[in-house]
Amino acid sequence: MSDLSSTERTRHRRLREQGRTNRAELFDVLEAGFVCHLGVIVDGAPMVVPTAYGFDSDNLYIHGSVASRSLAAGGPTPVCVTVTHVDGLVLARSVFEHGVNYRSAMIYGVPRPLEGEEKLEALRILTEHTAPGQWDYARRPNRKELAATTILAVSLEEASVKVRQGPPDDADDPHDVWAGVLPLAATWQPPVTDPAASHEVPDHVRLRAGTRLG
């Protein structure tokens, strides 16, 4: 697996020891979630919008309505997309040394609107990333629905990854109190059936209950 490209925007300036350069670690961060934050300039002002995503080895695929100002304006405009996972609070001996264990990725690029078969394939990738098995289970979008959906591709060529793990960094602090990490984990809960649905929960949904996200 190749290294991430080093550019002026992706170069690690602060906390360099938390920086990661292997492209596999970018994929690990992306695989662990399904919601990103899209930062874009709209009408001269910054806007950050949460949206679902999927990815392959080359691109991040972002989902949104054609009516979304952020995505509609994002076509020819450079954007920054972030994905963050919080793994725990780092509770140190001093407030100054408190922190967060996390995994994060920042992706820079100019989004490219997709159409036709490329758009449909990207939507499949996004659907299977967020809910594996659902693309073959649910009805696929018709022409009208597909036309009302915007899928943007953002290249993974320019990306930065940072990870913080482990205990506090102030073991030499003389203040004698408890210090450590308060872990945080998200877990899928049992599915809640739509009252209007007449079928049993399918296995690909049922088996996710109790599993950890990320």
N, C-alpha and C positions, 0 to 999 in steps of 0.2 A: 504494500500500500504506500503510495507516494506521500511526500510531505505537503502540508498546506503552503500555498504561495505566500511569500513575504512581501507586503507592499507597505507604503507609508501609512495606510489606514489600518492594516492588520498587525503591524509591528507592536510587540508588547513593551510598553513603556513603564508601567507600574506593576508591582508584584509579578515580576517576570518569572519567578519560580512556579507560579500558578499557570503559566502559559503552556499550551500544548501545540505541537507542530505536526503530529501525525494525522493524516486525513481519516484514519480509522476512528480516531477520537471524536472527530466532527460527526461521523455517522452514528457513533454511540449516543451522543447528545440528541441528535435528531430522532433516533429510534426510540428514545425514552419518553417522548411526549407527542402531542399532536396539535398543540396551540402555540402559535408564534405571535409576535408583535411586529407589525409592519409600520415603519417610520417613513413618512413621505411629506414633501412640501405641497400643500394645497392652497391655492390662492395666496401665495406668499407667506403662509404660516405653517409651522410644523404640526403634523397630525400623526398620532400613533394609534393603530387600530389592531385589536386582537382578532385573529382569524385562524381557521384550521389549515393544516398543511399536510403534504405528503412529499416524498422525495425518491429519487433514484441516484445512481452514481454520479450524475452530471448536474441535476437541477433540483431546486426546491419548487414545489408546486403550491401556489396559494389560491385559496378558494374565496369567492365573494360575489355579491350581486353586481350586475352591470350598473345598478343605481348607486353603488357605493362610490362616493366622491374620491375616497383615497385610492381605491383600485383603478377607477376610471382615469384618474389623473396620473396614476403611476406608470402608464405605458412608456412614455419617452423620458421619464424622470428617474434619476438615480434614487435608490431606496436603501434603507438598512433594515434588515430583518433580524430579530433576536429571539432566541429560545433559551429559557432559563429553568433549571430545576433546583429547588431548595431541598437539601438533604439533612439539614439540622442547624440548630443554633449553637455557636461556640461561646460558652459562658466562661470567661476567664477570671483571673484573680483581680484584675483591674478593668474598669469600664473601657479604658482606652484599647485594650486588647480583645474586646468582644468582637465577634464576627459571625459569619455564616459559612457553612459548608455548602458548596453549590457546584453545579456544572452549567456552563453557558456557552453559547455560540452566537457570533455576530456575522452576518452574511451581507456583503455589499454587492450591488449590481443594478443593472437597468432591466426591469421586468419586461418580458415579452408576452403579449397576449396570444393565446393559443386558439386555433380554430380547427374544425373538421375532426378527422380521426386522431390527430395529435391531441386535441382538446379532450376527446372522449377517453383516450388512453391515460392522460394525466388525471382525469377525474376518477378513473378506476384505481390508479395508484394512490390517490388521496383517500378514497373510500376504504381501500384495503388496509391502508396504514392506520386509519382511525378505528375501523371496525372490521377486522379480518373475517372474511367469509360472507360479508354483507353484499358485496357486488353481485355474487351469483344467487343470493337469496332474494333480494328485493327487486322490484321492477326498475329497470334502467331508465334513464331520462329519455323522454321523447324530444322531438325537434324543438318544440316550443320551450320546454324546460331547459334544454341545452342552450338555446339562444338567450335565455334569461340569466344564464350563469357565466360569470367571468372566471377563467382560470389563467393565472399568470405563471410563467416560468422564470425563475431567478437562478442564474448560474451559480454553482458552488465553487467556482474558480477562486473567488476572493473571500476568504472567511478567516475568522479568528476564534480560538477556543481557549477558555480558561476553566480550571477546576481547582477547588480548594477542598481538601480532605484532612481529617485528623484532629488532634486535640488543640487546646490553646497554645500560644507561643510564649507564654510568660511563666514557665516552670521555675524560673529563677526569682520570681517576685516574692518578697518576704511576707506579704500579706497572707496569713494562714486561714484560707477559706476553701470550701469545695470549688472545684473547677472541672470542667469537662464539656461534653457535647450532649445536647438534647436532640436526638434524632427525629426526623420527620419523614413520614412515608404516606403516600396515597394508595388506597386499596379499592378496587372495584367492588361495589356492593351488589347484593342479589337484584336481578332485574325486576322491574315493576311493569306488569302487563297492562297495556291499554285496555280499558273496559270494553271497547268495541272490538277487540281482537278475539278471534275464535280458535286460534291455534296455540299449541304449547310453545314454550320458549325453545327456540332452536338451540342445538348443542353449541354452535359457535358463539352464541351469546351467553348461555347458561354457564359454560365452562370458564368464562372470564371472571365470574364472581369469586371474590376471595383472593384474586391474584393482584400483585402489586403493579402499579403504574410507574414505569421508570426504573 
